């Protein structure tokens, strides 16, 4: 089971590489589909980069994001 089929929104069924290491506590397959383009932007910009809501709004107004 080196490949796994999974439903990817917008693409249908796709084949992905499974985990080649099989251990009792290791998940042998991806936990879900990849996020859509831009789906995680807010989380990345606020949680990882520390931008405030005001900064996000300013960047939107200026056409940066």
PDB file of N, CA, C and O in Angstrom:
ATOM      1  N   UNK A   1       0.824  -1.191   0.000  1.00  0.00           N
ATOM      2  CA  UNK A   1       0.000   0.000   0.000  1.00  0.00           C
ATOM      3  C   UNK A   1       0.867   1.253   0.000  1.00  0.00           C
ATOM      4  O   UNK A   1       0.798   2.064   0.924  1.00  0.00           O
ATOM      5  N   UNK A   2       1.671   1.406  -1.024  1.00  0.00           N
ATOM      6  CA  UNK A   2       2.526   2.590  -1.114  1.00  0.00           C
ATOM      7  C   UNK A   2       1.775   3.798  -1.656  1.00  0.00           C
ATOM      8  O   UNK A   2       2.224   4.930  -1.476  1.00  0.00           O
ATOM      9  N   UNK A   3       0.640   3.579  -2.317  1.00  0.00           N
ATOM     10  CA  UNK A   3      -0.172   4.702  -2.765  1.00  0.00           C
ATOM     11  C   UNK A   3      -1.545   4.615  -2.112  1.00  0.00           C
ATOM     12  O   UNK A   3      -2.040   3.531  -1.801  1.00  0.00           O
ATOM     13  N   UNK A   4      -2.141   5.772  -1.914  1.00  0.00           N
ATOM     14  CA  UNK A   4      -3.449   5.877  -1.273  1.00  0.00           C
ATOM     15  C   UNK A   4      -4.312   6.776  -2.150  1.00  0.00           C
ATOM     16  O   UNK A   4      -3.843   7.808  -2.630  1.00  0.00           O
ATOM     17  N   UNK A   5      -5.555   6.396  -2.361  1.00  0.00           N
ATOM     18  CA  UNK A   5      -6.476   7.268  -3.086  1.00  0.00           C
ATOM     19  C   UNK A   5      -7.260   8.098  -2.083  1.00  0.00           C
ATOM     20  O   UNK A   5      -7.682   7.602  -1.038  1.00  0.00           O
ATOM     21  N   UNK A   6      -7.446   9.373  -2.420  1.00  0.00           N
ATOM     22  CA  UNK A   6      -8.154  10.280  -1.527  1.00  0.00           C
ATOM     23  C   UNK A   6      -8.956  11.266  -2.363  1.00  0.00           C
ATOM     24  O   UNK A   6      -8.564  11.602  -3.481  1.00  0.00           O
ATOM     25  N   UNK A   7     -10.067  11.726  -1.829  1.00  0.00           N
ATOM     26  CA  UNK A   7     -10.896  12.731  -2.491  1.00  0.00           C
ATOM     27  C   UNK A   7     -10.305  14.110  -2.224  1.00  0.00           C
ATOM     28  O   UNK A   7     -10.140  14.503  -1.070  1.00  0.00           O
ATOM     29  N   UNK A   8      -9.985  14.846  -3.289  1.00  0.00           N
ATOM     30  CA  UNK A   8      -9.455  16.206  -3.173  1.00  0.00           C
ATOM     31  C   UNK A   8     -10.498  17.159  -3.755  1.00  0.00           C
ATOM     32  O   UNK A   8     -10.780  17.091  -4.952  1.00  0.00           O
ATOM     33  N   UNK A   9     -11.080  18.051  -2.939  1.00  0.00           N
ATOM     34  CA  UNK A   9     -12.092  18.971  -3.455  1.00  0.00           C
ATOM     35  C   UNK A   9     -11.589  19.721  -4.688  1.00  0.00           C
ATOM     36  O   UNK A   9     -10.487  20.269  -4.698  1.00  0.00           O
ATOM     37  N   UNK A  10     -12.418  19.729  -5.717  1.00  0.00           N
ATOM     38  CA  UNK A  10     -12.070  20.415  -6.959  1.00  0.00           C
ATOM     39  C   UNK A  10     -11.312  19.553  -7.948  1.00  0.00           C
ATOM     40  O   UNK A  10     -11.230  19.895  -9.128  1.00  0.00           O
ATOM     41  N   UNK A  11     -10.755  18.436  -7.488  1.00  0.00           N
ATOM     42  CA  UNK A  11      -9.978  17.560  -8.367  1.00  0.00           C
ATOM     43  C   UNK A  11     -10.557  16.161  -8.476  1.00  0.00           C
ATOM     44  O   UNK A  11     -10.269  15.448  -9.437  1.00  0.00           O
ATOM     45  N   UNK A  12     -11.363  15.759  -7.513  1.00  0.00           N
ATOM     46  CA  UNK A  12     -11.885  14.393  -7.494  1.00  0.00           C
ATOM     47  C   UNK A  12     -10.913  13.468  -6.777  1.00  0.00           C
ATOM     48  O   UNK A  12     -10.180  13.895  -5.884  1.00  0.00           O
ATOM     49  N   UNK A  13     -10.910  12.196  -7.172  1.00  0.00           N
ATOM     50  CA  UNK A  13     -10.030  11.211  -6.533  1.00  0.00           C
ATOM     51  C   UNK A  13      -8.612  11.362  -7.072  1.00  0.00           C
ATOM     52  O   UNK A  13      -8.395  11.412  -8.283  1.00  0.00           O
ATOM     53  N   UNK A  14      -7.655  11.434  -6.154  1.00  0.00           N
ATOM     54  CA  UNK A  14      -6.243  11.533  -6.539  1.00  0.00           C
ATOM     55  C   UNK A  14      -5.453  10.459  -5.806  1.00  0.00           C
ATOM     56  O   UNK A  14      -5.883   9.953  -4.769  1.00  0.00           O
ATOM     57  N   UNK A  15      -4.290  10.117  -6.358  1.00  0.00           N
ATOM     58  CA  UNK A  15      -3.398   9.155  -5.709  1.00  0.00           C
ATOM     59  C   UNK A  15      -2.289   9.910  -4.995  1.00  0.00           C
ATOM     60  O   UNK A  15      -1.684  10.828  -5.548  1.00  0.00           O
ATOM     61  N   UNK A  16      -2.036   9.510  -3.764  1.00  0.00           N
ATOM     62  CA  UNK A  16      -0.971  10.099  -2.955  1.00  0.00           C
ATOM     63  C   UNK A  16      -0.042   8.992  -2.487  1.00  0.00           C
ATOM     64  O   UNK A  16      -0.423   7.822  -2.441  1.00  0.00           O
ATOM     65  N   UNK A  17       1.161   9.365  -2.146  1.00  0.00           N
ATOM     66  CA  UNK A  17       2.098   8.396  -1.583  1.00  0.00           C
ATOM     67  C   UNK A  17       1.712   8.107  -0.141  1.00  0.00           C
ATOM     68  O   UNK A  17       1.457   9.026   0.638  1.00  0.00           O
ATOM     69  N   UNK A  18       1.669   6.837   0.208  1.00  0.00           N
ATOM     70  CA  UNK A  18       1.428   6.440   1.583  1.00  0.00           C
ATOM     71  C   UNK A  18       2.722   6.521   2.377  1.00  0.00           C
ATOM     72  O   UNK A  18       3.787   6.765   1.809  1.00  0.00           O
ATOM     73  N   UNK A  19       2.638   6.323   3.655  1.00  0.00           N
ATOM     74  CA  UNK A  19       3.820   6.330   4.509  1.00  0.00           C
ATOM     75  C   UNK A  19       4.540   4.990   4.352  1.00  0.00           C
ATOM     76  O   UNK A  19       3.943   3.946   4.615  1.00  0.00           O
ATOM     77  N   UNK A  20       5.808   4.990   3.929  1.00  0.00           N
ATOM     78  CA  UNK A  20       6.517   3.728   3.730  1.00  0.00           C
ATOM     79  C   UNK A  20       6.897   3.038   5.044  1.00  0.00           C
ATOM     80  O   UNK A  20       7.241   1.857   5.044  1.00  0.00           O
ATOM     81  N   UNK A  21       6.837   3.763   6.154  1.00  0.00           N
ATOM     82  CA  UNK A  21       7.209   3.197   7.448  1.00  0.00           C
ATOM     83  C   UNK A  21       5.936   2.763   8.161  1.00  0.00           C
ATOM     84  O   UNK A  21       5.088   3.593   8.487  1.00  0.00           O
ATOM     85  N   UNK A  22       5.805   1.481   8.401  1.00  0.00           N
ATOM     86  CA  UNK A  22       4.603   0.941   9.039  1.00  0.00           C
ATOM     87  C   UNK A  22       4.932   0.559  10.481  1.00  0.00           C
ATOM     88  O   UNK A  22       5.665  -0.398  10.730  1.00  0.00           O
ATOM     89  N   UNK A  23       4.381   1.316  11.423  1.00  0.00           N
ATOM     90  CA  UNK A  23       4.566   1.035  12.843  1.00  0.00           C
ATOM     91  C   UNK A  23       3.203   1.130  13.514  1.00  0.00           C
ATOM     92  O   UNK A  23       2.277   1.711  12.947  1.00  0.00           O
ATOM     93  N   UNK A  24       3.069   0.576  14.696  1.00  0.00           N
ATOM     94  CA  UNK A  24       1.764   0.516  15.354  1.00  0.00           C
ATOM     95  C   UNK A  24       1.159   1.897  15.618  1.00  0.00           C
ATOM     96  O   UNK A  24      -0.064   2.034  15.603  1.00  0.00           O
ATOM     97  N   UNK A  25       1.972   2.912  15.857  1.00  0.00           N
ATOM     98  CA  UNK A  25       1.466   4.247  16.173  1.00  0.00           C
ATOM     99  C   UNK A  25       1.569   5.214  14.995  1.00  0.00           C
ATOM    100  O   UNK A  25       1.226   6.388  15.140  1.00  0.00           O
ATOM    101  N   UNK A  26       2.029   4.754  13.844  1.00  0.00           N
ATOM    102  CA  UNK A  26       2.232   5.620  12.688  1.00  0.00           C
ATOM    103  C   UNK A  26       1.047   5.522  11.745  1.00  0.00           C
ATOM    104  O   UNK A  26       0.652   4.425  11.349  1.00  0.00           O
ATOM    105  N   UNK A  27       0.487   6.646  11.390  1.00  0.00           N
ATOM    106  CA  UNK A  27      -0.630   6.683  10.446  1.00  0.00           C
ATOM    107  C   UNK A  27      -0.103   6.331   9.053  1.00  0.00           C
ATOM    108  O   UNK A  27       0.822   6.987   8.575  1.00  0.00           O
ATOM    109  N   UNK A  28      -0.661   5.325   8.394  1.00  0.00           N
ATOM    110  CA  UNK A  28      -0.133   4.888   7.101  1.00  0.00           C
ATOM    111  C   UNK A  28      -0.632   5.706   5.916  1.00  0.00           C
ATOM    112  O   UNK A  28      -0.251   5.430   4.778  1.00  0.00           O
ATOM    113  N   UNK A  29      -1.468   6.701   6.157  1.00  0.00           N
ATOM    114  CA  UNK A  29      -2.055   7.456   5.061  1.00  0.00           C
ATOM    115  C   UNK A  29      -2.214   8.918   5.483  1.00  0.00           C
ATOM    116  O   UNK A  29      -2.212   9.213   6.678  1.00  0.00           O
ATOM    117  N   UNK A  30      -2.352   9.832   4.527  1.00  0.00           N
ATOM    118  CA  UNK A  30      -2.577  11.238   4.877  1.00  0.00           C
ATOM    119  C   UNK A  30      -3.890  11.396   5.639  1.00  0.00           C
ATOM    120  O   UNK A  30      -4.841  10.656   5.389  1.00  0.00           O
ATOM    121  N   UNK A  31      -3.952  12.351   6.561  1.00  0.00           N
ATOM    122  CA  UNK A  31      -5.162  12.498   7.379  1.00  0.00           C
ATOM    123  C   UNK A  31      -6.298  13.196   6.650  1.00  0.00           C
ATOM    124  O   UNK A  31      -7.445  13.124   7.092  1.00  0.00           O
ATOM    125  N   UNK A  32      -6.010  13.861   5.561  1.00  0.00           N
ATOM    126  CA  UNK A  32      -7.062  14.532   4.805  1.00  0.00           C
ATOM    127  C   UNK A  32      -6.494  15.215   3.582  1.00  0.00           C
ATOM    128  O   UNK A  32      -5.282  15.204   3.365  1.00  0.00           O
ATOM    129  N   UNK A  33      -7.362  15.811   2.780  1.00  0.00           N
ATOM    130  CA  UNK A  33      -6.889  16.480   1.573  1.00  0.00           C
ATOM    131  C   UNK A  33      -6.100  17.741   1.910  1.00  0.00           C
ATOM    132  O   UNK A  33      -6.214  18.286   3.008  1.00  0.00           O
ATOM    133  N   UNK A  34      -5.311  18.186   0.961  1.00  0.00           N
ATOM    134  CA  UNK A  34      -4.556  19.427   1.126  1.00  0.00           C
ATOM    135  C   UNK A  34      -5.526  20.604   1.158  1.00  0.00           C
ATOM    136  O   UNK A  34      -6.584  20.536   0.532  1.00  0.00           O
ATOM    137  N   UNK A  35      -5.196  21.676   1.867  1.00  0.00           N
ATOM    138  CA  UNK A  35      -6.077  22.844   1.875  1.00  0.00           C
ATOM    139  C   UNK A  35      -6.128  23.478   0.489  1.00  0.00           C
ATOM    140  O   UNK A  35      -5.178  23.378  -0.287  1.00  0.00           O
ATOM    141  N   UNK A  36      -7.245  24.127   0.191  1.00  0.00           N
ATOM    142  CA  UNK A  36      -7.382  24.842  -1.075  1.00  0.00           C
ATOM    143  C   UNK A  36      -6.494  26.080  -1.084  1.00  0.00           C
ATOM    144  O   UNK A  36      -6.029  26.533  -0.038  1.00  0.00           O
ATOM    145  N   UNK A  37      -6.268  26.613  -2.257  1.00  0.00           N
ATOM    146  CA  UNK A  37      -5.428  27.796  -2.412  1.00  0.00           C
ATOM    147  C   UNK A  37      -5.979  28.943  -1.565  1.00  0.00           C
ATOM    148  O   UNK A  37      -7.123  29.357  -1.751  1.00  0.00           O
ATOM    149  N   UNK A  38      -5.190  29.445  -0.661  1.00  0.00           N
ATOM    150  CA  UNK A  38      -5.583  30.556   0.193  1.00  0.00           C
ATOM    151  C   UNK A  38      -6.424  30.186   1.401  1.00  0.00           C
ATOM    152  O   UNK A  38      -6.750  31.049   2.216  1.00  0.00           O
ATOM    153  N   UNK A  39      -6.777  28.919   1.527  1.00  0.00           N
ATOM    154  CA  UNK A  39      -7.665  28.492   2.610  1.00  0.00           C
ATOM    155  C   UNK A  39      -7.089  28.766   3.997  1.00  0.00           C
ATOM    156  O   UNK A  39      -7.844  29.054   4.926  1.00  0.00           O
ATOM    157  N   UNK A  40      -5.797  28.683   4.154  1.00  0.00           N
ATOM    158  CA  UNK A  40      -5.162  28.867   5.463  1.00  0.00           C
ATOM    159  C   UNK A  40      -4.473  30.220   5.620  1.00  0.00           C
ATOM    160  O   UNK A  40      -3.717  30.420   6.571  1.00  0.00           O
ATOM    161  N   UNK A  41      -4.725  31.148   4.702  1.00  0.00           N
ATOM    162  CA  UNK A  41      -4.030  32.441   4.741  1.00  0.00           C
ATOM    163  C   UNK A  41      -4.199  33.168   6.071  1.00  0.00           C
ATOM    164  O   UNK A  41      -3.214  33.602   6.668  1.00  0.00           O
ATOM    165  N   UNK A  42      -5.446  33.306   6.542  1.00  0.00           N
ATOM    166  CA  UNK A  42      -5.696  34.051   7.778  1.00  0.00           C
ATOM    167  C   UNK A  42      -4.924  33.432   8.940  1.00  0.00           C
ATOM    168  O   UNK A  42      -4.294  34.143   9.723  1.00  0.00           O
ATOM    169  N   UNK A  43      -4.974  32.121   9.048  1.00  0.00           N
ATOM    170  CA  UNK A  43      -4.278  31.428  10.130  1.00  0.00           C
ATOM    171  C   UNK A  43      -2.770  31.662  10.051  1.00  0.00           C
ATOM    172  O   UNK A  43      -2.129  31.939  11.065  1.00  0.00           O
ATOM    173  N   UNK A  44      -2.213  31.552   8.865  1.00  0.00           N
ATOM    174  CA  UNK A  44      -0.767  31.752   8.695  1.00  0.00           C
ATOM    175  C   UNK A  44      -0.388  33.192   9.020  1.00  0.00           C
ATOM    176  O   UNK A  44       0.576  33.437   9.744  1.00  0.00           O
ATOM    177  N   UNK A  45      -1.143  34.136   8.487  1.00  0.00           N
ATOM    178  CA  UNK A  45      -0.806  35.546   8.681  1.00  0.00           C
ATOM    179  C   UNK A  45      -0.976  36.009  10.125  1.00  0.00           C
ATOM    180  O   UNK A  45      -0.197  36.835  10.602  1.00  0.00           O
ATOM    181  N   UNK A  46      -1.979  35.493  10.824  1.00  0.00           N
ATOM    182  CA  UNK A  46      -2.199  35.940  12.204  1.00  0.00           C
ATOM    183  C   UNK A  46      -1.431  35.110  13.222  1.00  0.00           C
ATOM    184  O   UNK A  46      -0.749  35.664  14.085  1.00  0.00           O
ATOM    185  N   UNK A  47      -1.534  33.796  13.131  1.00  0.00           N
ATOM    186  CA  UNK A  47      -0.907  32.943  14.149  1.00  0.00           C
ATOM    187  C   UNK A  47       0.594  32.781  13.951  1.00  0.00           C
ATOM    188  O   UNK A  47       1.358  32.841  14.915  1.00  0.00           O
ATOM    189  N   UNK A  48       1.020  32.578  12.718  1.00  0.00           N
ATOM    190  CA  UNK A  48       2.448  32.353  12.488  1.00  0.00           C
ATOM    191  C   UNK A  48       3.230  33.652  12.340  1.00  0.00           C
ATOM    192  O   UNK A  48       4.341  33.774  12.857  1.00  0.00           O
ATOM    193  N   UNK A  49       2.649  34.628  11.632  1.00  0.00           N
ATOM    194  CA  UNK A  49       3.370  35.880  11.402  1.00  0.00           C
ATOM    195  C   UNK A  49       3.001  36.979  12.388  1.00  0.00           C
ATOM    196  O   UNK A  49       3.661  38.016  12.441  1.00  0.00           O
ATOM    197  N   UNK A  50       1.944  36.756  13.174  1.00  0.00           N
ATOM    198  CA  UNK A  50       1.581  37.705  14.220  1.00  0.00           C
ATOM    199  C   UNK A  50       0.915  38.984  13.749  1.00  0.00           C
ATOM    200  O   UNK A  50       0.920  39.973  14.482  1.00  0.00           O
ATOM    201  N   UNK A  51       0.335  39.003  12.543  1.00  0.00           N
ATOM    202  CA  UNK A  51      -0.346  40.207  12.071  1.00  0.00           C
ATOM    203  C   UNK A  51      -1.685  40.364  12.786  1.00  0.00           C
ATOM    204  O   UNK A  51      -2.355  39.379  13.098  1.00  0.00           O
ATOM    205  N   UNK A  52      -2.062  41.604  13.038  1.00  0.00           N
ATOM    206  CA  UNK A  52      -3.354  41.884  13.673  1.00  0.00           C
ATOM    207  C   UNK A  52      -4.439  41.975  12.603  1.00  0.00           C
ATOM    208  O   UNK A  52      -4.146  42.036  11.409  1.00  0.00           O
ATOM    209  N   UNK A  53      -5.698  41.981  13.048  1.00  0.00           N
ATOM    210  CA  UNK A  53      -6.819  42.134  12.110  1.00  0.00           C
ATOM    211  C   UNK A  53      -6.723  43.472  11.383  1.00  0.00           C
ATOM    212  O   UNK A  53      -7.035  43.556  10.195  1.00  0.00           O
ATOM    213  N   UNK A  54      -6.293  44.518  12.091  1.00  0.00           N
ATOM    214  CA  UNK A  54      -6.145  45.839  11.469  1.00  0.00           C
ATOM    215  C   UNK A  54      -5.087  45.795  10.369  1.00  0.00           C
ATOM    216  O   UNK A  54      -5.270  46.382   9.302  1.00  0.00           O
ATOM    217  N   UNK A  55      -3.985  45.102  10.631  1.00  0.00           N
ATOM    218  CA  UNK A  55      -2.940  44.979   9.611  1.00  0.00           C
ATOM    219  C   UNK A  55      -3.442  44.195   8.402  1.00  0.00           C
ATOM    220  O   UNK A  55      -3.145  44.554   7.262  1.00  0.00           O
ATOM    221  N   UNK A  56      -4.204  43.122   8.647  1.00  0.00           N
ATOM    222  CA  UNK A  56      -4.774  42.352   7.535  1.00  0.00           C
ATOM    223  C   UNK A  56      -5.694  43.225   6.690  1.00  0.00           C
ATOM    224  O   UNK A  56      -5.637  43.186   5.461  1.00  0.00           O
ATOM    225  N   UNK A  57      -6.539  44.010   7.347  1.00  0.00           N
ATOM    226  CA  UNK A  57      -7.468  44.879   6.618  1.00  0.00           C
ATOM    227  C   UNK A  57      -6.712  45.914   5.795  1.00  0.00           C
ATOM    228  O   UNK A  57      -7.076  46.177   4.649  1.00  0.00           O
ATOM    229  N   UNK A  58      -5.667  46.502   6.364  1.00  0.00           N
ATOM    230  CA  UNK A  58      -4.864  47.488   5.627  1.00  0.00           C
ATOM    231  C   UNK A  58      -4.222  46.843   4.404  1.00  0.00           C
ATOM    232  O   UNK A  58      -4.216  47.436   3.325  1.00  0.00           O
ATOM    233  N   UNK A  59      -3.682  45.640   4.559  1.00  0.00           N
ATOM    234  CA  UNK A  59      -3.064  44.937   3.434  1.00  0.00           C
ATOM    235  C   UNK A  59      -4.097  44.607   2.355  1.00  0.00           C
ATOM    236  O   UNK A  59      -3.786  44.654   1.165  1.00  0.00           O
ATOM    237  N   UNK A  60      -5.320  44.275   2.763  1.00  0.00           N
ATOM    238  CA  UNK A  60      -6.401  44.022   1.788  1.00  0.00           C
ATOM    239  C   UNK A  60      -6.733  45.302   1.016  1.00  0.00           C
ATOM    240  O   UNK A  60      -6.846  45.286  -0.210  1.00  0.00           O
ATOM    241  N   UNK A  61      -6.889  46.413   1.750  1.00  0.00           N
ATOM    242  CA  UNK A  61      -7.214  47.696   1.101  1.00  0.00           C
ATOM    243  C   UNK A  61      -6.147  48.100   0.097  1.00  0.00           C
ATOM    244  O   UNK A  61      -6.454  48.651  -0.960  1.00  0.00           O
ATOM    245  N   UNK A  62      -4.882  47.820   0.434  1.00  0.00           N
ATOM    246  CA  UNK A  62      -3.775  48.198  -0.442  1.00  0.00           C
ATOM    247  C   UNK A  62      -3.551  47.194  -1.572  1.00  0.00           C
ATOM    248  O   UNK A  62      -2.681  47.396  -2.419  1.00  0.00           O
ATOM    249  N   UNK A  63      -4.336  46.108  -1.586  1.00  0.00           N
ATOM    250  CA  UNK A  63      -4.215  45.120  -2.660  1.00  0.00           C
ATOM    251  C   UNK A  63      -3.047  44.169  -2.512  1.00  0.00           C
ATOM    252  O   UNK A  63      -2.681  43.471  -3.457  1.00  0.00           O
ATOM    253  N   UNK A  64      -2.463  44.141  -1.327  1.00  0.00           N
ATOM    254  CA  UNK A  64      -1.331  43.240  -1.084  1.00  0.00           C
ATOM    255  C   UNK A  64      -1.816  41.801  -0.968  1.00  0.00           C
ATOM    256  O   UNK A  64      -1.190  40.874  -1.482  1.00  0.00           O
ATOM    257  N   UNK A  65      -2.942  41.634  -0.284  1.00  0.00           N
ATOM    258  CA  UNK A  65      -3.529  40.290  -0.140  1.00  0.00           C
ATOM    259  C   UNK A  65      -4.981  40.318  -0.585  1.00  0.00           C
ATOM    260  O   UNK A  65      -5.659  39.291  -0.544  1.00  0.00           O
TER     261      UNK A  65
END
